[in-house]
Amino acid sequence: MKQGRPFSVHVCVAMIALMLGVSWGAWMVVQAADSASDVNHYVTEDGTGGFVLDLSGDDPLMRTDGSTEIAVLVSVPGPRGDTIYKYASGRTVLRQTNIGGITLFDRFYPEGRPVVRDSTAQPLVLIPLPLKAVQARATLLAGNLSNRVGTKLKIDVNWDAVPGGDSGAAALEDVMQVVAIGLRRISIDTMGKDAIADKIKTLRFMAADTINISLEKGILTVSYQWEKGVKGRPSSSDVVAYLNDVL
């Protein structure tokens, strides 16, 4: 795989381009044309945001810098030959022009801001994990979430029945982390934190034939399809949307 130039080189060349009167938008298009990989890292003009976009598979995948969650995107055609990338919720996150320029839409800049490719990246895949490692991470995760909401939360898994070997264990760890991200988002405010503490006592994870979230008698049950990897579990936004309805 072709390696991208160091970011410092990109910045220096970009500064020279700007001194010569080349706009940031034009520089962004030049960089897009320079990309020879289907998996690339992009950064905003001010360097405050970045993400990996993986277009190597059937579905576009994206991971924001600083997050462990791999988002499965939906691509739809836009005006003037653009491609629009959306979260499963329908919210637009990226727009790519027919000449390669990309605009990022996030909570900081809902109106959008341009990004530039600064390097190639590794494909966004789950790394197989030993089941014992996932058990240890589950214990740590339960402790961290309990401390956050102020009451004990238990993670319930039938460890003897986790399918798929190390790949299945990785899928389980991934869905646990994604649910935790959703719970942290809800617990940011006092009302959400108190609702979790009052109504959720156990997080139960089950490999199944369908993807589902349910809450009954204090047990939040999340069903996932381990063989589908990141495409076989709910997103953190799905978790937030469901809990906002039932808490």
C-alpha positions in Angstrom: 0.0 0.0 0.0 1.3 3.4 -0.9 2.4 5.4 2.1 1.2 9.1 2.4 3.7 11.9 2.8 4.3 13.0 6.4 1.8 15.6 7.5 4.5 18.2 8.1 5.4 18.0 4.4 1.7 18.4 3.4 1.5 21.5 5.7 4.6 23.1 4.2 3.5 22.5 0.6 0.0 23.8 1.5 1.5 27.0 3.0 3.5 27.6 -0.2 0.4 27.0 -2.3 -1.5 29.5 -0.2 1.4 32.1 -0.6 1.1 31.6 -4.3 -2.6 32.4 -4.2 -3.9 28.8 -4.4 -7.1 28.5 -2.3 -7.6 25.9 0.4 -10.4 24.3 -1.7 -8.0 24.0 -4.7 -5.3 22.5 -2.5 -7.9 20.0 -1.1 -8.8 18.9 -4.6 -5.1 18.4 -5.5 -4.7 16.2 -2.4 -7.8 14.2 -3.3 -6.3 13.6 -6.8 -3.1 12.5 -5.2 -4.8 9.7 -3.2 -4.1 6.3 -4.6 -5.7 4.4 -1.7 -9.2 3.4 -0.8 -8.4 3.8 2.9 -7.2 7.3 3.9 -6.9 9.6 6.9 -8.3 13.1 6.6 -7.8 16.2 8.7 -9.5 19.6 9.0 -7.8 22.8 7.9 -7.1 23.8 11.5 -6.0 20.3 12.6 -8.7 20.0 15.3 -10.6 17.1 13.7 -9.7 14.0 11.7 -11.0 10.7 10.7 -10.3 7.5 8.6 -12.5 6.8 5.6 -12.4 3.2 4.4 -13.9 2.7 0.9 -12.3 -0.6 0.3 -15.4 -2.8 1.0 -19.0 -3.0 0.0 -20.0 -0.3 2.6 -18.2 2.9 3.5 -16.7 2.8 7.0 -15.5 5.8 9.1 -13.8 6.2 12.4 -13.3 9.6 14.0 -10.0 10.3 15.7 -10.2 9.6 19.4 -13.1 7.1 19.1 -13.1 3.4 19.0 -16.4 3.1 17.1 -16.3 2.2 13.4 -19.4 3.8 11.8 -21.1 2.1 8.8 -22.1 4.8 6.4 -24.6 4.9 3.6 -23.6 6.5 0.3 -26.2 8.3 -1.9 -25.8 10.4 -5.0 -25.9 14.1 -4.6 -26.2 17.1 -6.8 -23.6 17.9 -9.5 -22.2 14.3 -9.3 -21.4 14.6 -5.6 -21.5 11.6 -3.3 -23.2 12.1 0.1 -22.2 9.8 3.0 -24.7 9.5 5.8 -24.9 7.7 9.2 -27.6 5.0 9.4 -29.7 7.6 11.3 -29.9 9.6 8.1 -27.6 12.5 9.2 -25.1 13.6 6.6 -21.5 13.4 7.7 -19.5 13.7 4.5 -19.9 15.1 1.0 -17.4 14.2 -1.7 -17.4 16.2 -5.0 -16.9 14.6 -8.4 -13.3 15.8 -8.4 -12.5 14.4 -5.0 -12.8 17.3 -2.5 -14.4 16.3 0.8 -16.5 18.3 3.3 -17.0 17.1 6.9 -20.3 17.9 8.8 -20.0 17.4 12.5 -21.5 18.9 15.7 -18.8 21.6 15.8 -19.4 22.7 12.2 -22.9 21.6 11.1 -22.6 23.8 8.1 -19.5 21.8 7.0 -15.8 22.4 6.7 -13.2 21.1 4.2 -10.8 18.3 5.0 -7.5 17.2 3.3 -6.0 13.8 3.0 -2.8 13.6 5.0 -1.9 9.9 4.7 -3.1 6.5 3.8 -4.5 4.3 6.6 -5.1 0.7 7.5 -8.5 -0.8 6.7 -11.1 -0.5 9.4 -11.6 -4.1 10.6 -12.0 -5.8 14.0 -8.8 -7.4 15.2 -9.3 -10.9 16.5 -9.0 -11.1 20.3 -8.7 -14.0 22.8 -11.9 -14.5 24.8 -10.0 -14.1 28.1 -8.9 -10.6 27.0 -12.5 -9.6 26.2 -13.6 -10.9 29.6 -11.0 -8.7 31.3 -12.1 -5.7 29.2 -15.7 -6.4 30.2 -14.8 -6.2 33.9 -13.0 -2.9 33.4 -15.8 -1.5 31.3 -18.4 -2.4 33.9 -16.4 -0.7 36.6 -15.9 2.4 34.5 -19.6 2.7 33.6 -20.6 2.0 37.2 -18.3 4.9 38.4 -19.7 7.2 35.8 -23.4 6.7 36.6 -22.9 6.3 40.4 -24.4 2.8 40.7 -23.2 -0.8 40.0 -23.7 -2.0 36.4 -23.2 -5.6 35.6 -22.1 -7.0 32.2 -23.8 -10.4 31.6 -22.4 -12.7 28.9 -22.7 -16.5 28.5 -18.9 -16.7 28.1 -19.1 -20.5 27.4 -21.4 -19.9 24.4 -19.6 -17.0 22.7 -19.4 -18.1 19.0 -16.7 -17.5 16.4 -13.5 -18.0 18.3 -11.2 -14.9 18.4 -13.2 -13.2 15.7 -16.5 -13.7 17.6 -14.8 -12.4 20.7 -13.7 -9.3 18.9 -17.2 -8.7 17.7 -18.5 -9.0 21.3 -15.9 -6.6 22.5 -16.8 -4.1 19.8 -20.6 -4.2 20.6 -19.8 -3.7 24.3 -17.7 -0.7 23.6 -20.3 0.8 21.3 -23.0 0.4 23.9 -20.7 2.0 26.4 -20.2 5.0 24.1 -24.0 5.4 23.9 -24.4 5.2 27.7 -21.7 7.8 28.2 -23.4 10.2 25.8 -26.6 9.9 27.7 -24.9 10.2 31.1 -23.4 13.6 30.2 -26.3 15.4 31.8 -27.6 14.7 35.3 -31.0 13.6 34.1 -29.6 11.0 31.8 -27.2 9.7 34.3 -29.9 9.4 37.0 -32.2 7.6 34.5 -29.5 5.0 33.7 -28.8 4.5 37.4 -32.5 4.1 38.2 -33.6 1.8 35.3 -30.5 -0.2 34.1 -28.8 -2.7 36.3 -27.4 -5.2 33.8 -26.0 -5.0 30.3 -26.6 -8.3 28.6 -25.0 -9.2 25.2 -26.2 -12.1 23.1 -25.1 -13.4 19.7 -28.3 -13.9 17.6 -29.7 -13.9 14.1 -31.0 -10.3 14.4 -29.8 -7.0 15.7 -31.9 -5.7 18.6 -32.0 -3.6 21.7 -34.5 -4.1 24.5 -34.9 -3.0 28.2 -36.9 -5.1 30.6 -36.8 -5.3 34.4 -33.5 -3.5 34.6 -31.8 -5.6 31.9 -30.6 -3.9 28.7 -30.2 -6.7 26.2 -28.3 -6.1 23.0 -28.4 -8.8 20.3 -25.8 -8.8 17.6 -24.7 -10.8 14.6 -21.0 -11.6 15.3 -20.2 -12.9 11.8 -21.1 -9.5 10.3 -18.5 -7.6 12.4 -19.3 -3.9 12.7 -22.2 -4.3 10.4 -23.9 -6.7 12.7 -24.5 -4.5 15.7 -26.3 -1.3 16.6 -24.4 2.0 16.5 -23.9 4.2 19.6 -26.5 6.5 18.0 -29.0 3.6 17.8 -28.4 3.0 21.5 -28.9 6.7 22.4 -32.1 6.9 20.3 -33.6 3.8 21.9 -32.7 4.8 25.4 -34.0 8.3 24.9 -37.4 6.7 24.1 -37.6 4.3 27.0 -35.7 5.9 29.9 
